Amino acid sequence: MLSRLCLHTITTKPWPIETASDAYARAGVAGISVWRDALDGRSIPETGRRIREAGLTIVSYVRGGFFPATVATARARAIDENRRIIDEAAALGAPHVVLVCGATPGQSLDESRRQIRAGIEAVLPHARERGVKLAIEPLHPMYADTRSAIVTLSQANDLVEAVADDYLGVAVDVYHLWWDPALSVEIARCGDRILAFHVCDWRSPTRDLLNDRGLMGEGCIPIRAIRGQVEAAGFDGLIEVEIFSTEYWSMDQQVFLDRIVDAYTRHV
């Protein structure tokens, strides 16, 4: 039942990565997606080795992107930073980097999208050299001001098709995409380009636009239906639980982990 369950380290944010990986493994979780801040002050290769020895699969490295800027020097710094992130993913043993592509209020969304494409094209040769794929994650439109000018799966698919590189794909996150009336069509359009599938739930009413995601089954997202669509498109990878929640971060994380496993079993 848990053979495809993966947790993001951000989900149990209060735990250091060593505690998280050991606890995930004891709970029967199959995989871990590592957020970059979880590696602060650590040897990346050694942390990757430790995770694998615990019996976990490293599913993804989070996150790269944030390519747009109003000045060229800042865009160049972002490209250099993404090359470093790709190097870190390779050292960790992660197969892909999730891209939160970025936006800036100082310019149009169209210009930000052009800069996102240029940034991705600039780092793709390095990604290929390092054996690390890039997954564009479209975000909910409420984040279009500073986090991502890519807000629909259609836009992500358009970009992937325009760049046409087999090291570039998409991450489908139900929290960001569940509302889209074209979602089922766009998921089918993805085909084998789906590199990641993220789940949580949208609370109604939501109390915070960033840090109030719900456990699966607590909200209004048709998670099982979307899972069926991504699997029909060909996705057969691990299913990643990614929850940002001030409420859940404040509770005993082992209790929270037990609730995650139960919610995944019943609602995913």
N, C-alpha and C positions, 0 to 999 in steps of 0.2 A: 504493500500500500504506500510506503514512503520511499520507494526506490527512485522516484523522480522528484522528490522534494529537495529544494535548495533554499538556503536563507542568505540574505544579504547581511553583512556585518553591521550595517546601519540600523537594521531592524532591532538588534539587541545592543544598541549603541553604548550603554554603560559598561558592557563587558570588554575587556581587552581581547584581542584576537585569539590569544592562547586559550583563555577561558571559554570563549565562544566556540572555537573549533572542537575542543574536548566535549563541551556540553552538547553540541549538535550531534557529534558522533554517538554519544551515549544514548541520545534520544532516537537514533535510527535515521537521522537526516542524511541524505546522500551527498549533498553538495554545498558549497559555500561560494558566494560572490563577495569579493574583497573590495571594500572602499579604501581609497588611497590613504586617508588619514589613519586607518587602522594599522598601517605599517610604519608610522612615525617612530624613529629611533631604533628600528629593527633591521636586521639583515633580511633583505627580500628573498634571496635564494633559500636561506635557512628557514624562513617562515613558510615558504612554499613547501619545502621538504617536510616540515613538521605537520602541515595540514594533510599532506598526502599520507604520511605515516599514521595519522589518526583515522584514516580510511575515508576521507572526504575527497570528492572531485572538485577542483577549482573551476568554476563555471564562467566567471567573468571578472574583469577589473573595472572599477568604477571610480572616477569618470574622467574622460577627456572632453575636448570640445572648446566651447567659448571662443570661437574664432573671430567674430565681428568686433570691430573697433573703429572709431572715427579717424584714427591716425595710423599711418602705415607701420610705425615702429611698434605699436602695441599689437598689431596683427602679426608682425614678424615674431614677437615674443611668444605669442600664442602658438604659433607653428613650432617654435623651438621647444616649448613646454610639452606639446603633444608628442613630439618625438621622444622626449624623456619619459613620458607616460607609457608609450609603446615599449621602450626599453625595460621599464619596470614590470610591465605585464609579461614580457618574455622571461625576465628573471624569476618572476613568481611562478610561471607555468600556466598563465591564463590564456585561453585561446582567442579571446577578443576583448577589446576595450569598448565600453558603452560611451557614446558621444552625446552629451548635452550640448547642443550646437552653439547656443549663445544668441544674444541680441543686444542692441544698445539703443536707448531712447533717443540718442542724438542723430539717428538716421532712419531712413525708411526700412520697413521689413524686407522689401525687395532687394535693397542694397545689402542688408545683412545676409540674405539668402545667397546673393552672389559671392559675398566674402566667405560664407560657410563652404560653398562649393570649392572656391579657390584654396581654402585652408585644407580641406580634405584631400584635394588633388595633390597638394604640396607634401602631405605626410604619407600618402598611400605607398610610395616606393619604399619608404623606411619600414612601414608596416609589413609589406611583403617580404622584405629582407629579413625581418625579425620573426616572421611566421605568425603574426598577430593580426587578426581581422578587426575591422571597425564596424560597430553597430550604431546606426543613427536612431536615436530614440526621440520620436516626436512627443512634445509635451502638450499638456492642456493649454488652450488659448489664454487662460488667466496668467500664464507665465511668459507671454509674448513680449513683455516690456524689456526684460533683462536676461531671461534664462534661455529662451529658444524662439527663433523665428520660424522653426519647423514645428507646426502645431497640428498637422493632420498626417495620417498615414499616406494619403495621396501625395502630399509634398515630399515625404521621405522616399516613396517609391519613384516619384519623378526624378529626384536627385540621384538615387541609386542607378536608375536606368540611364540617365544622362552621363554619369561618370563611367559606367559600364566596366567595373573592375570586380573580379570575383572575390577580392578581399574586402568588399564593402557590402553590408547588409543592413537589416533593421532590427530594432528591439521593439516588441509589442508589449506595452504596459497598459493593463486594463484601466488603471486609474486615470490615465491621460486620454484614452481613446474610446471608452465605453459609450459616450454620448453621440458619436459620429454616425449619421445615418448611412454613410457609405462604407462603414467599417467592414462588413462581411465581404463586399466586393473587393476592397483594397487588400484584405488579408489573403483572399484567393489570388490576387494579382502578385503578392509577394512570392508565392511559391517557395522555393528552397532558400530564399534570401532571409528568412526569419532566423536570426542568430540567437535571440533571447525572448523569453515570455515571462513577464512580471505580473504578479497578482497581489491584490489587497482588496479593500472595499471603500466605497464612497459613502460616508455617513450622511444622513439627511435628518436634520440640518448639519452641515459641516461647521465646525467651530473655529477652524483656522485653515487658511488656504495652503499651508505647507505642512504643518505638523499635527494633523488630525485624521490621518488615514485609519481606516478600520480593519479589524480582522475580517477575513473572508466570511461572509454570511451576516455581517453586521450592517450592511448597507444595501444599495440598490443596483449594483453592477451584476449583470447576468454572466457570472464568471464561467460556469460550466458551458454555456452556449459559446462564449468566445474561445474557450479551450477547444471545443469541438471544431471551430472554424480554423484555428491555427494548426491543429492536427490534420484536418482535411487538406490543408495547404502543403503538408509534408513535414511539419515540425514534430520531432520526436525527442527533443532534448529535455533537460531538467527544468522544472517549473519553479521560478524564483519568487519567494515571498519578500517583498520590499515594503516595509511599513515605517513611515515617519510618524511618530506619535509621542508628544510630550506626556500624555497620560500613561502610555505603556512603558515609556522609558523610566517613569517614576516608580514603577512597581517592581517587585522581586522578579528578576529576569528569568529565573528557572520556572516560576509559575507562568510567566508570559510564554516561555518556550513551550510548555505543556499545552497552553491554550492555542498556540499556533499549530502544533501538530494535530490537535483535535479539530480545529477549524479547517485545516487543509483536508483532513480525512473526510469531513462531512460535507464540505462545500466546493471543493475543487476536483 
